[in-house]
Amino acid sequence: MADEEKRDDKLLVLPLGEESKLITQTIANDTARQILELLAEGAMSTSAIAKKLDIPLTTAQYNVEKLIEAGLVVVEKTK
């Protein structure tokens, strides 16, 4: 067991049908997938996401919007 790596893989169950196409297209994007992994740990603002991933705010905003459209992320609150 000492040679085994600890895995923190997260599981995403997809519906069969048209909605799965949008979901798979969205998570095929590396940045969107990184954002989704961050948000799986807890809620974050878009600016915090951009800072944590060292990406432009506009890139974070674009990918968060795509995750919202795919139904993978919901907005808790806005300022």
N, C-alpha and C positions, 0 to 999 in steps of 0.2 A: 503494500500500500504506500510505502514511502516514495515510490517512483511515480505514483499517480498524481496528476495535477488536480488541484481544486478547480472545479468548473462552476462558473456563475452564469451559465447559459440561461437565457430566458426563453420561454416558449410562447409562440403566437399561434393561436388556432384561427384558421381562416375559413369563412363560409365558402361553400361551393356555389359558383354562380358569377354573375356580372360584377358584383361588388368586390369580389376577390381580385379582379383585374386591376382596379384602381389601387387597392392596398399593395399588391405585389409591385406595381410600377413605382409607387411611392417609396417603399422600403428597399427597392433596388438602388436608390440613391444613397451613397455612403454617408453624406451629411445628415440626411433625414433619419437614417438608421442610428447614427450616433446621438442625435437629439432624442429619439425615441428611447434609447437606452438610458440617457440622462434622466428623462422624465419618469422612467420606470422606478427610479430611486426616490423621486419626490417632485413636487411642484416647483417650477422655476419660471422666472420672467424671461422674456425673449432676450433682453439685454444680458442677463446672467448666463444664458445659454451661449450667446455670442462670446462673452468673455471667457467662459470655461473652455470652449472649444477653439478659442483664438481664431474666430471667423468674423467677417464683417456683419454688422447688425442686419443689413439688408438680406444677407444670405440666410441668417437665422430666421428672419421674418418670413421669407419665401418658403423655406422648408417647413416651418411650423404651420403655415397656411395649408400646405399640401397635406400635412399630417391631419389637420382638422378636417379638410375636405374628404379624406379617406376614412374619417371616423375613428382614427387611432388616438387622437388627442382632443380634449375638451378644454375650453377656457374656464378657469375657476373664477377669476375676477379681472377687471381692467381698471387702470388708473386714468 
